[in-house]
Structure formats: structure tokens, C-alpha cells
Amino acid sequence: MTKERIRAHVKASFGRVFAEAKARPLRVLWWWIFRAIFVYGLVRHIKTNELEGTGFTDMLQIMAHMTCCFLWEFFQFLPRKHIFRWLPAYTQDVSCVYAVATCGGKIWNLYFKYHWWDSFMHALGGLLIVLAAYELLVALERRDNTELPRVVRVLFPVGLAFFAGTLWEVYEFFFDQITNGNTQDWTFETKPQIFGVLDREEDLLRRERYGLIDTMTDIIMNSAGAILGAVQLRLLPYHHRAGRGAAHKKTV
């Protein structure tokens, strides 16, 4: 690619980003509100040492979550043939919310304050992965001016959500083994902060099995969110209602 073509591509990419800001200023304002919340919470807790106990890997996770608030702008700089370039801007509305909610578990210790927060985020994650995969398929239809079979539009997102949920648990397992971490709660040292001390004799088995219980609960909640997303796509495929295909939508 010549310098002139690169310059033209970059100019056109910025043009799409600024055009979205001009056409939908409230949406862009929504993005920056969540970005500001993200940065404020991170800086505040670093300054007050409220991130005590989080290591370098946790900080990488937090920064990775923050990138979710900039994905759509980044996608606009990809080549036209790239499928992510065809994703609509509103996908970032959701990614901003999910990024801040997930990061809140790290910065604001929501996983410790509310024992149900982890299960809620896993279920929400499964649901959003299904919808994100559906948006990818729709982007593929728009790019190639085609329409995929209905069964593909349902089974692929669900399969991807199940795979992502399992892959996440595999990541946590290897992370704990390599860094001697406790993401899967295989040691009891953090549990009293969440559930109270289980020191009764009848609680001993639960303490010993809690790592397994935590992992299986995460998988179950991921699956529940994915199934909920599948039901939604089966009953309300919002890009394909009334026999309308997604390939008719405007190009980018």
C-alpha cells in the first residue's frame, strides 16, 4: 500500500468516526461517560492504594477491559474487507457497559461485596457473546451481500458462547497453576471475605470442594446466559424480522 493510499485510508477512517459523532452526539457522549468513569475509578483506587492485593496481571486485565470502550473506533481503521469493520456503532454501547461492570469487580471489589456479582457477570457475558456473535454474522452478510441459514445464525453464536465460557475457565486454571493465584477459589483464604467463615463441621466438605463449586457455577451461569441469548435469537432475530435479510442494510 502506497503512502497516498495509507493517508487516504486513515483520513476516511477518521471521517467515519467523526461522522458518527456528528450524527449521534449522545451516543458518543455515552461512550465518554463510561470511559471517564473507568479512568476515574482506576486512578482514584491506585492513588488511595485500594487496589491492594491485585498484581500486575490484574492491572493488565483492567486495562484490557478499558480497550473495550474504544473497539468500534479501532475497527473503523481496518480494511473494508475485514468483518469487524462492518459492525454497527451501537455494539460499543454494550461493550462500554460490560467493560465498566466487569472492571468494577476489580476496582470497586464488587466480587467481595456482593457474592452474586460473579454469577451475574458470567450469565451476562454468555448472553452478550451470543448477541455479539450474531452481530458478526450479520456483518458478514452485509459485507458479502448474502444471507446465512437461520440455524447457523442461532447455533454459531451459542456454540461460540459455550466455547468462550469453557476457554475462560481453562485460562483461570492455568493462571492459578503458573502464578499460584486463586481465581478459581481453590484455597479458602479469600472466602471468609465473601461468605463468612465456614468453620462448622458440616461446612468442611463445602470448603474443600469450593474450587470445583466455583468453576461449575461459572460454567452453569455462562450456559444459562447463552441459552437465554439463543431463545432471544430464535424468537426475536431483530435483524431478520418479517423476512427481511440483513444484507439489505447500508454499506460502510
Secondary structure, 3 states (H helix, E strand, C coil): CCHHHHHHHHHHHHHHHHHHHHHCHHHHHHHHHHHHHHHHHHHHHHHCCCCCCCCHHHHHHHHHHHHHHHHHHHHCCCCCCCHHHHCCCCHHHHHHHHHHHHHHHHHCCHHHHCCCHHHHHHHHHHHHHHHHHHHHHHHHHHHHCCCCCHHHHHHHHHHHHHHHHHHHHHHHHHHHHHHCCCCCCCCHHHHHHHHCCCCCHHHHHHHHCHHHHHHHHHHHHHHHHHHHHHHHHHHCCCCCHHHCCHHHCCCC
